Amino acid sequence: EAGVVQSPRYKIIEKKQPVAFWCNPISGHNTLYWYLQNLGQGPELLIRYENEEAVDDSQLPKDRFSAERLKGVDSTLKIQPAELGDSAVYLCASSLQGARADTQYFGPGTRLTVL
Amino acid sequence: AQKITQTQPGMFVQEKEAVTLDCTYDTSDQSYGLFWYKQPSSGEMIFLIYQGSYDEQNATEGRYSLNFQKARKSANLVISASQLGDSAMYFCAMRGFTYSSASKIIFGSGTRLSIRP
């Protein structure tokens, strides 16, 4: 079974530029999560989708961050414009609702560097 | 409010020894779940083990076991017979099952485990 797929793995941009990250969850998983992980810290939830619906985006900085999950499968997270403080790893995870406490399975992440 | 505390920022252990990684938590939820994840230098978070708050027995998955002490609100991870490949960051995480908390899984700050040959 294929795991969570993310691309790109690495991205270097200059501040004020836009950037987008893509995530393909495990087949059949209806819940998708985007996390931000700063160096030396645990992940922090940005947004959670159940199918196409964003059910928790309270931690998403909506002035510059946006996300979508069309058709309830793939998802894209966008930052526009990027700031120096956005340098971090962006992790995507998916889970099957109701399966063992909705255990989340993570992708490899996208490491963003903003110069 | 929910909180996860991992008090060991780093640990060094000799290969083949057992190691215990500490995790304490705080929650007002009656029902919750506790998770441990491993994050090697490649960056991917790997699910290791899960313990439900109402599970009567401590969870085990191969060389991993979870020492769950509900009254003390601790959920320590025990790795038996450590291997060089166990060197990684380890995160303890918790998810509550009330309506207000069910959407969030919170993570501790992690423990970096280094296995010496």
Interface residues (C-beta under 8 A of the other chain):
Chain A: G40 Q41 G42 P43 E44 L45 R48 V55 D56 V89 L91 A93 R100 A101 D102 T103 Q104 Y105 F106 G107 P108 G109 R111
Chain B: I4 G33 F35 Y37 S42 G43 E44 M45 I46 F47 Y50 G52 F91 A93 R95 F97 S103 K104 I105 I106 F107 G108 S109 G110
